[in-house]
Amino acid sequence: MLLDMLEKRVAPAGGVSSGALPYSPVQYCILAAGTAVAWVYAVEINIVVFLTFKRHNGLYFWSLLISSWGIVLHALGFILKFLVGINWVLACTIIDVGWVPMVTGVSMLPELSIIDPAVTMSVFIPDRSNLKDQC
């Protein structure tokens, strides 16, 4: 029954759709996989931040946390827009609300090395270890 409902979704003649994408397993899997990767890294950033910072306060602590949850909101907005098909205004609002902390928090990361290089290295160690495994 669910597949029948999904298969009936078609884009309008102009090609611009304000609802969900027409059902295509490949497109749905690509969007879901990209979102899953973003959410896994957001959770990983949260874990690393909580384990790295001894005091759970300060500008950089909250910058990293808010930035990681901005990633979650940004990806959630795209899922809701393209897969669920909610109102485009609500979806774009969630996307924008997620984009602002994501970009603002990440823009503060280069300043971490100015303040304390050890903090910067400890935050990015998981990324380097993943890179070595992939090469």
Secondary structure, DSSP 8 states (H G I E B T S, - for coil): -HHHHHHT----TTS--SS-----HHHHHHHHHHHHHHHHHHHHHHHHHHHH-SSS-SHHHHHHHHHHHHHHHHHHHHHIIIII---HHHHHHHHHHHHHHHHHHHHTHHHHHHH-HHHHHHHHHHHHHHHHHH-
